[in-house]
Amino acid sequence: MTTIADFTVTTNRGEPLDLSEKLGTVLLVVNTASKCGFTPQYDGLEKLYETYKDRGFEVLGFPCNQFGAQEPGSADEIDQFCKVNFGVTFPLMEKIEVNGDGASPLYDWMKGEAPGLMGSKSIKWNFTKFLIDRDGKVVRRYAPTDKPESIAKDIEKLL
């Protein structure tokens, strides 16, 4: 059975991150963008991270430029934007694709584990969120319109 532990991603500093290191941690994996109507969700994501990080929770942000070219910046520009405008301290990964031939294998797996509306496997827009349990399994997928604070009760159940 596949879990998040079967994947390695790259941080926004270009370093590999073996996600097996995240087993035992509840994760919220989010494809993000700096110039999107949902960008203010960075505030809510940071609040979730601050609230629950000491209990074994982490947010992993994956910048993506596939939707309306709303994440055009470099890794440093994205990092600075998130820190300056939203005080983001949770980890940001390198910019990825979430759909198509160039999609991240992690995202291909998560989409298969938790399809969207009417069984759709594609990501529809920025700020689609996946909740991963301590065993590295996808628990639920949330739409871009689901505000981070609405996910708190599901996070608490897993902690």
C-alpha positions as CSV (number, residue, x, y, z in Angstrom):
1,M,0.0,0.0,0.0
2,T,1.3,3.4,-0.9
3,T,1.6,6.2,1.7
4,I,3.2,9.6,1.7
5,A,6.4,7.9,2.9
6,D,6.9,6.6,-0.6
7,F,7.6,10.0,-2.0
8,T,10.5,12.5,-2.0
9,V,9.8,16.1,-2.8
10,T,12.1,19.1,-3.1
11,T,12.1,22.1,-0.7
12,N,12.1,25.7,-2.0
13,R,15.8,25.7,-1.2
14,G,16.4,22.8,-3.7
15,E,17.0,20.1,-1.0
16,P,15.3,16.7,-1.2
17,L,12.8,16.0,1.5
18,D,12.0,12.3,2.1
19,L,8.4,12.3,3.2
20,S,8.9,9.1,5.2
21,E,10.4,11.6,7.8
22,K,6.8,13.0,8.1
23,L,5.3,9.7,9.3
24,G,3.8,10.3,12.7
25,T,2.8,13.8,11.7
26,V,-0.6,15.0,10.5
27,L,-0.1,16.9,7.3
28,L,-2.1,19.4,5.3
29,V,-0.7,19.5,1.8
30,V,-1.8,22.5,-0.3
31,N,-1.0,23.8,-3.8
32,T,-0.5,27.6,-3.3
33,A,-0.3,30.7,-5.4
34,S,0.7,34.3,-4.5
35,K,-1.6,36.2,-6.9
36,C,-4.9,34.3,-6.5
37,G,-8.2,35.3,-5.0
38,F,-7.6,32.5,-2.4
39,T,-4.1,33.8,-1.5
40,P,-5.4,35.3,1.8
41,Q,-5.8,31.6,2.9
42,Y,-2.1,31.8,3.8
43,D,-3.3,33.5,7.0
44,G,-5.6,30.7,7.9
45,L,-3.0,28.0,7.0
46,E,-0.4,29.7,9.2
47,K,-2.9,29.9,12.1
48,L,-3.6,26.2,11.8
49,Y,0.2,25.5,11.7
50,E,0.8,27.7,14.8
51,T,-2.1,26.2,16.7
52,Y,-1.3,22.5,16.1
53,K,2.4,22.3,15.3
54,D,3.4,21.4,18.9
55,R,0.9,18.5,18.7
56,G,2.4,16.9,15.6
57,F,0.8,18.9,12.7
58,E,2.4,20.5,9.7
59,V,1.4,22.4,6.6
60,L,3.3,21.7,3.4
61,G,2.8,24.4,0.7
62,F,3.5,23.6,-2.9
63,P,3.5,26.7,-5.1
64,C,2.0,26.0,-8.5
65,N,1.7,28.3,-11.6
66,Q,-0.8,26.1,-13.5
67,F,-3.9,28.1,-12.8
68,G,-4.0,31.5,-14.4
69,A,-0.2,31.9,-14.1
70,Q,-0.9,33.1,-10.5
71,E,2.5,31.9,-9.1
72,P,5.1,33.4,-11.5
73,G,7.8,34.1,-9.0
74,S,11.1,32.4,-8.2
75,A,11.4,30.3,-5.0
76,D,13.0,33.3,-3.2
77,E,10.3,35.7,-4.4
78,I,7.6,33.3,-3.3
79,D,9.3,32.7,0.1
80,Q,9.7,36.5,0.7
81,F,6.1,37.2,-0.4
82,C,4.7,34.6,2.0
83,K,6.8,35.7,5.0
84,V,6.3,39.5,4.5
85,N,2.6,39.5,3.7
86,F,1.3,36.5,5.7
87,G,4.0,35.7,8.2
88,V,4.3,32.1,6.8
89,T,6.6,29.9,8.8
90,F,5.4,26.5,7.6
91,P,7.6,24.8,5.0
92,L,7.3,25.7,1.3
93,M,8.4,23.3,-1.4
94,E,9.6,24.0,-4.9
95,K,7.1,25.1,-7.5
96,I,5.4,22.1,-9.0
97,E,2.7,21.1,-11.5
98,V,-0.3,19.3,-10.0
99,N,-2.0,18.2,-13.3
100,G,-0.9,16.8,-16.6
101,D,2.1,15.0,-17.8
102,G,4.5,17.0,-15.6
103,A,2.4,16.5,-12.4
104,S,4.2,15.7,-9.2
105,P,4.0,12.0,-8.4
106,L,2.8,12.9,-4.9
107,Y,-0.1,14.9,-6.3
108,D,-1.0,12.1,-8.8
109,W,-1.2,9.7,-5.8
110,M,-3.2,12.1,-3.6
111,K,-5.7,12.8,-6.4
112,G,-6.2,9.1,-6.8
113,E,-6.7,8.5,-3.1
114,A,-9.2,11.4,-2.7
115,P,-10.9,12.3,-6.0
116,G,-12.7,15.6,-6.2
117,L,-16.3,16.4,-7.1
118,M,-18.0,13.6,-9.1
119,G,-14.8,11.5,-9.0
120,S,-12.6,14.0,-10.8
121,K,-9.0,13.4,-10.2
122,S,-7.7,16.7,-11.5
123,I,-7.0,19.7,-9.3
124,K,-9.4,22.5,-10.2
125,W,-7.6,25.5,-8.8
126,N,-5.1,26.9,-6.3
127,F,-5.5,26.1,-2.6
128,T,-6.9,22.6,-3.0
129,K,-6.0,20.8,0.3
130,F,-5.3,17.2,1.3
131,L,-5.3,16.0,4.9
132,I,-2.9,13.2,5.6
133,D,-3.0,11.1,8.8
134,R,-0.1,10.1,11.0
135,D,0.2,6.8,9.0
136,G,0.7,8.7,5.8
137,K,-2.7,8.0,4.3
138,V,-4.9,10.6,2.6
139,V,-8.0,11.2,4.8
140,R,-9.8,13.9,2.9
141,R,-9.6,16.4,0.0
142,Y,-10.8,20.0,0.5
143,A,-11.9,22.4,-2.2
144,P,-10.2,25.8,-2.7
145,T,-13.3,27.4,-1.3
146,D,-12.9,25.5,2.0
147,K,-11.4,27.9,4.4
148,P,-8.5,26.6,6.5
149,E,-10.3,27.3,9.8
150,S,-13.1,24.9,8.7
151,I,-10.6,22.0,8.6
152,A,-9.5,22.5,12.3
153,K,-12.0,19.9,13.7
154,D,-10.8,17.3,11.2
155,I,-7.2,18.0,12.2
156,E,-8.1,17.7,15.9
157,K,-9.6,14.2,15.4
158,L,-6.3,13.0,13.9
159,L,-4.0,14.5,16.6
